[in-house]
Structures are given as structure tokens and as C-alpha cells.
């Protein structure tokens, strides 16, 4: 059973718009968790068959509260902040399109590069971690939200494999946790042209 066959079985009704569309969005979710410091977003192209190719860019100052909080849970302890720069190229395939034709569930594959810097906010200690990544993701995308033509929301949950493991690292009495597989959540709001 091939992926192409699965895509056709589940997405036969997805070819609703015969135009190629470009879109750009802002990662409202990641930025809200980190007090809107710097920028995170996506730029993409949606093809006639609802496949999409997109580029995501993360340049986020990570707050101590977010890193050590229950949601991210990347750090045990206090006084650690960070900076995340990430680039992903993602190819999305339609899985299911709802009858109203503007809500699409998709799955995708990705390749990227991520650089995370962590620093102790009191002590003069920090470290940098760089890695290439590959991944899978799922999401749900809705276009024409609030009855505004072209306005879209994209909820995306990627799972990334780190080629270069982020080993558990102590900064002061706090610990940055080990990461080999990373799962994040993104909520993009944008406009489709």
C-alpha cells in the first residue's frame, strides 16, 4: 500500500481549488509563550492538489518561565533562558478535507536545521547546541476564517529527530534535559494570496 494510494483514498474530495496559492503566516502560539520576543513564521505555496511546500523560520527568545514550565518542560530548575533559531522545509500531503471545503487535515515530512542556545540568567554559564533534523508532522488548516477571504489558521504538531543529540547539560544547579526527539506545537495565523 503506497502513500500515494492512501492520499488518494482519504483526500479524493480535496481538489477544490484549481489555483496555486502562496501564503505567509505568523506563529502566534510560539511567540505568545515567549512574550513575543523576535519572530517566528511560515512562508508557503499550496499546489492545485492541496499539497503544500512551506518554509518555517523560528527566531525566538525563550523565556525562563516557558523553558521550565510544564508545557515545554525543557529545563529542570530555575534561571535558564534561551534562544532558538530553527529552519524547516516541510512538504504537506492532504489526509482529509471536511465538507465545508475550507478545513484540511494534513500530514507532512520535514528537513531542517536548529540552533539552541541556553544561558544561566545569574551565573556566567551558557552553551550552544546545533543539529540537522528530519521529521514528521500533522496539522489542521482552515482558510477564510471569520469569513475573511484568504485569512487562515494552521495548527501544526511536528516531531523532529536530532542528528546531533542535545545531551543533558548542567548550568548552575539547573539541568537542560536531553533531546533526541523533539515535539513542538505551532499555531500560525496568516494570509493566503
C-alpha positions as CSV (number, residue, x, y, z in Angstrom):
1,X,0.0,0.0,0.0
2,X,1.7,3.2,-1.1
3,X,1.4,6.7,0.5
4,X,0.1,8.0,-2.9
5,X,-2.8,5.5,-2.7
6,X,-3.6,6.4,0.9
7,X,-3.6,10.1,-0.1
8,X,-6.0,9.5,-2.9
9,X,-8.3,7.3,-0.8
10,X,-8.6,9.8,2.0
11,X,-8.4,13.0,0.0
12,X,-10.4,12.4,-3.1
13,X,-12.6,15.4,-2.3
14,X,-9.7,17.7,-1.6
15,X,-9.1,19.1,-5.1
16,X,-11.5,22.0,-4.6
17,X,-9.4,25.0,-5.7
18,X,-7.6,24.7,-9.0
19,X,-5.2,27.7,-8.4
20,X,-1.7,27.7,-6.9
21,X,-1.7,29.8,-3.8
22,X,1.0,31.5,-1.8
23,X,0.7,32.2,1.9
24,X,2.5,33.8,4.8
25,X,1.9,33.4,8.5
26,X,3.0,34.4,12.0
27,X,3.5,31.7,14.7
28,X,1.1,33.2,17.3
29,X,1.5,30.2,19.6
30,X,5.2,30.1,20.0
31,X,5.5,33.8,20.2
32,X,2.8,34.1,22.9
33,X,4.6,31.6,25.1
34,X,7.7,33.7,24.9
35,X,6.4,37.2,25.3
36,X,6.5,38.0,21.6
37,X,10.3,38.3,21.5
38,X,11.8,38.2,18.0
39,X,9.9,36.4,15.2
40,X,8.5,33.0,14.1
41,X,6.5,32.3,11.0
42,X,6.0,30.4,7.8
43,X,6.0,31.0,4.0
44,X,4.4,28.5,1.7
45,X,2.9,27.5,-1.6
46,X,-0.2,25.4,-1.9
47,X,-0.5,23.5,-5.1
48,X,-3.6,22.6,-7.1
49,X,-3.9,19.2,-5.4
50,X,-3.7,20.8,-1.9
51,X,-0.2,19.5,-1.4
52,X,2.0,22.3,0.1
53,X,5.6,23.2,0.4
54,X,6.5,25.6,3.1
55,X,9.4,27.1,5.0
56,X,9.2,27.8,8.7
57,X,11.6,30.2,10.5
58,X,11.9,30.3,14.3
59,X,14.0,33.1,15.9
60,X,12.6,33.1,19.4
61,X,14.0,34.3,22.7
62,X,12.9,31.5,25.1
63,X,11.8,32.7,28.5
64,X,12.8,31.1,31.7
65,X,9.1,30.5,32.5
66,X,8.4,28.7,29.2
67,X,11.5,26.5,29.4
68,X,10.9,25.3,32.9
69,X,7.1,25.3,32.7
70,X,5.0,22.2,32.4
71,X,4.2,22.8,28.7
72,X,7.8,22.9,27.3
73,X,9.4,21.1,30.2
74,X,12.9,21.5,28.7
75,X,14.7,22.6,31.9
76,X,14.6,21.3,35.4
77,X,15.3,24.2,37.8
78,X,15.4,28.0,37.5
79,X,17.3,30.8,36.0
80,X,17.7,29.3,32.5
81,X,16.6,31.3,29.4
82,X,17.4,30.6,25.8
83,X,17.4,31.5,22.1
84,X,16.0,29.2,19.4
85,X,16.9,29.6,15.7
86,X,15.3,27.0,13.5
87,X,14.7,26.5,9.8
88,X,12.4,23.7,8.4
89,X,11.4,22.9,4.9
90,X,8.1,20.9,5.0
91,X,6.1,19.1,2.4
92,X,2.5,18.5,3.4
93,X,0.1,16.0,2.0
94,X,-3.7,16.2,2.4
95,X,-5.3,13.5,4.5
96,X,-8.9,14.6,4.9
97,X,-10.9,17.6,3.8
98,X,-14.1,18.4,5.7
99,X,-17.3,19.0,3.7
100,X,-17.2,22.8,4.2
101,X,-14.1,22.6,2.0
102,X,-12.0,25.1,3.9
103,X,-10.7,22.8,6.7
104,X,-8.0,20.4,5.8
105,X,-6.2,17.8,7.9
106,X,-2.7,17.1,6.6
107,X,0.5,15.1,7.3
108,X,4.0,16.1,6.3
109,X,7.7,15.4,6.2
110,X,10.4,17.9,7.1
111,X,14.1,18.6,7.0
112,X,15.7,21.3,9.0
113,X,18.5,22.9,11.0
114,X,18.1,24.1,14.6
115,X,20.4,26.0,16.9
116,X,19.5,26.4,20.6
117,X,21.4,28.5,23.0
118,X,20.8,28.2,26.7
119,X,22.2,30.6,29.3
120,X,22.0,30.9,33.1
121,X,20.4,34.3,34.0
122,X,22.5,34.8,37.1
123,X,25.8,32.9,36.5
124,X,28.1,33.4,33.5
125,X,27.3,30.0,32.1
126,X,25.9,29.1,28.7
127,X,26.1,26.5,25.9
128,X,25.1,26.3,22.2
129,X,23.6,23.2,20.5
130,X,23.3,22.8,16.7
131,X,21.8,20.0,14.7
132,X,20.2,19.0,11.5
133,X,16.8,17.4,11.8
134,X,14.3,15.3,9.9
135,X,10.7,14.9,11.0
136,X,7.1,14.1,10.6
137,X,4.1,16.3,11.4
138,X,0.3,16.5,11.4
139,X,-1.9,19.5,11.3
140,X,-5.2,21.1,10.6
141,X,-5.5,24.2,8.4
142,X,-8.6,26.4,7.9
143,X,-8.9,29.1,5.3
144,X,-11.4,32.0,5.2
145,X,-11.7,32.1,9.0
146,X,-14.1,34.7,10.3
147,X,-15.5,34.8,6.7
148,X,-12.4,36.9,5.7
149,X,-11.3,35.6,2.3
150,X,-7.7,34.3,2.5
151,X,-7.3,34.6,6.3
152,X,-6.1,31.2,7.6
153,X,-5.1,29.4,10.8
154,X,-2.7,26.5,10.7
155,X,-2.3,24.3,13.8
156,X,0.8,22.1,13.3
157,X,2.4,19.5,15.6
158,X,5.9,18.4,14.3
159,X,8.1,15.7,15.7
160,X,11.8,16.2,14.9
161,X,14.7,13.8,15.1
162,X,18.0,15.4,16.1
163,X,21.0,14.0,14.3
164,X,23.2,15.6,17.0
165,X,21.7,14.7,20.3
166,X,21.2,17.5,22.8
167,X,22.8,15.9,25.8
168,X,21.7,16.6,29.4
169,X,23.7,19.7,30.5
170,X,24.0,21.4,33.9
171,X,24.0,25.2,34.1
172,X,24.4,26.1,37.8
173,X,22.1,23.9,39.7
174,X,19.6,23.6,36.8
175,X,19.5,21.0,34.1
176,X,18.7,21.3,30.4
177,X,17.1,18.0,29.5
178,X,18.4,15.6,26.9
179,X,16.7,15.7,23.5
180,X,16.9,13.2,20.6
181,X,13.2,13.5,19.5
182,X,11.6,16.9,19.9
183,X,7.9,17.6,19.7
184,X,6.6,21.2,19.5
185,X,3.3,22.9,18.7
186,X,2.8,25.8,16.3
187,X,-0.2,27.9,15.7
188,X,0.2,30.1,12.6
189,X,-2.2,32.9,11.6
190,X,-1.7,34.3,8.2
191,X,-3.0,35.2,4.8
192,X,-3.3,33.1,1.6
193,X,-2.9,35.0,-1.7
